[in-house]
């Protein structure tokens, strides 16, 4: 602890004992002592020394004789002793934690799945230096310095000590209170030093990283560049991270993926299944931008987002299924199956449990859209000038159903089944059906998560699938 901090705490201890601290000062002091082990130990020592002086009979007799009108009563000396004892006890508890090597606590886990972690993953567990590997959900770590990190799966973080950690890969949101100023997070190619603020950080093991400051001030040291750069609220630094997520590899295309069957699948009990890889099937998405987006149809995912604060980031997705195998048959039931794909773009902490809506395009003349020519200016059942940009033009679509994805979930499937979907497909006359996928839930802060779902170009996850029961 710096001499200036020791002097400040010593002065606070004297004013505390003399009952001269305001309610706000007491609250701030309590927060500092709760979150700073070194400050607790020093404060307890200062009160203990004062208590000993109060019980030194020679000092007390002399002081009483010299200043009898203002001398402290006996009960006050007992109160000082009790306060000192309480602080010492509190300090000993935290010092014992420090001696056992623990430096942080896993205070919350939400929908979490872990893999390859060297540390305990039970909520409430005390953590020593080691590795946490989160593959699904959100987890909150509170370091003994007071710094809090929200890990967003998939993420791997190495806990180093109460003031330092390393993000090996993935995304986190950090909130650092004043007493933890100087808390730092390492990545492969950068070091982010927080000066009492809130920020988001994404990084990968290839060195790419992105920093986004939400409040306060951070300092970024790029290990490949001399010096450092300070970022304030609203500012950020992106070293290849967003580009790598916006333009991911979808394989070399030399052979079909085993995940994307190009034929009709017999699913049993009268059910058959097709994906967007079958026949004239297709999948793509659009984003609110004046620039053309000719390659979205080549991506291994479709993306969906609602952002009222930044409407230029709105996205919605398009699917088309070839229904030729069900021609001249009566469709009785149907189910849409979508596979969630980790987008690693944006922060899951800023998007609550989300509701998604699926619409069917009524005008069959609009089924002729092409994957790589869709744009915000030209897409089926879409009006770029309408207020609710995240939704399709209501007069041109039929709502087929909704589903939800909980905050932090980035794997698994979501299914939509019901008579509205079956009736829409049964009413098709040109043997191809276009569906639009939208997110109804807005983000709570800028840079919220973009949800993603696998497409027929995806090499590791299943394409959008339509299961149909027909006779």
Secondary structure, 3 states (H helix, E strand, C coil): CCHHHHHHHHHHHHHHHCCCCCHHHHHHHHHHHHHCHHHHHHHHHHHHHHHHHHCCHHHHHHHHHHCHHHCCCHHHHHHHHHHHHHHHHHHHHHHHHHHCCEEEEEEEEEEEEECCCCCCCCCCCEEECEEEEEEEEEEEEEECCCCEEEEEEEEEEEEEECCEEEEEEEEEEEECCHHHCCCEEECCCEEEEECCCEEEEEECCCCCEEEEEEECEEEEEECCCCCCEEEECCCEEEEEHHHHHHCCCCCCCCCCCCCCCCCCEEEECCEEEEECCCCCCEEEEEECCCCCCCCHHHCCEEEEECCCCCHHHCEEEEEEEECHHHCCCCEEEEEEEEEECCCCCCEHHHCCCEEEEEEEECCHHHHHCCCCCCECCECCCCCCCCCCCCCCCHHHEEEEEEEEECCCCCCCEEEEECHHHHHHHHCCCCCEEEEEEEECCCCCCCCECCEEEECCCCCCCCCCEEEEEEC
